[in-house]
Amino acid sequence: MEEAGNQVLFELPIEMELRKSVGGDRRIVRGYASTESMDQDGEVILQSGIDFGPLLKSGYLNYDHNAKCMACGHIHALAKCPSCGTVKGAKMPIIIGYPTRAEIRDKGLWVEGELLKSSGETTSEQTRLADEMWELGLAFQKSGGKRALAYSVEGGILQRKGNRIVKSVVCNLAITHKPVNEDATIELFRKSFCCGKCSPSHPLY
């Protein structure tokens, strides 16, 4: 885990799965964002102590922790802009989606979200990069290799006991190509806006 100012970044890999449905036009990502496995720094995050309320209330999915420097427009994930040299200046996060559900399950913090989708004619960096992340995830899946995307949690440590993070808060999630923990999985699939009758779980299926 890396502490950056008042943020905690812990990354978990994504195992991509595409599920197609009739008229599918929503792009859903879901899986574990945190587990109690020891991280690369020898720390353990207690899942029962995670406050994910801020994530559901006002959090976003962003592109690899990147933001746009409002001084020059350069997109980066650093405190100092590598293009114009602005330090801790105004930045706009590169938002590519938003969380829709979060809960503590058997393995840890499970989160579902939806990626934005461009119209094909937009000049928005946000939706263009959402499209790129979606396509990259599908490419990893189809390759059949061991590479994967990852959730990366942005938040803060509220209480420690030794190497254990007893209380923490999750504010946003990044989707990144640099996973470091091998315990969590995530699915990526299309979901249609429909009545639900096409699902085997529906009583009128």
Secondary structure, 3 states (H helix, E strand, C coil): CEEECCEEEEEEEECCCCCCCCCCCEEEEEEEEEECCCCCCCCEECHHHEECHHHHHHCCEEEEEEEEECCCCCEECCCECCCCCCECCCEEEEEEEEEEEEEECCCEEEEEEEECCCCCCCCCHHHHHHHHHHHHHHHHHHHCCCCCEEEEEEEEEEEEECCEEEEEEEEEEEEECCCCCCCCCEEEEEECCCCCCCCCCCCCC
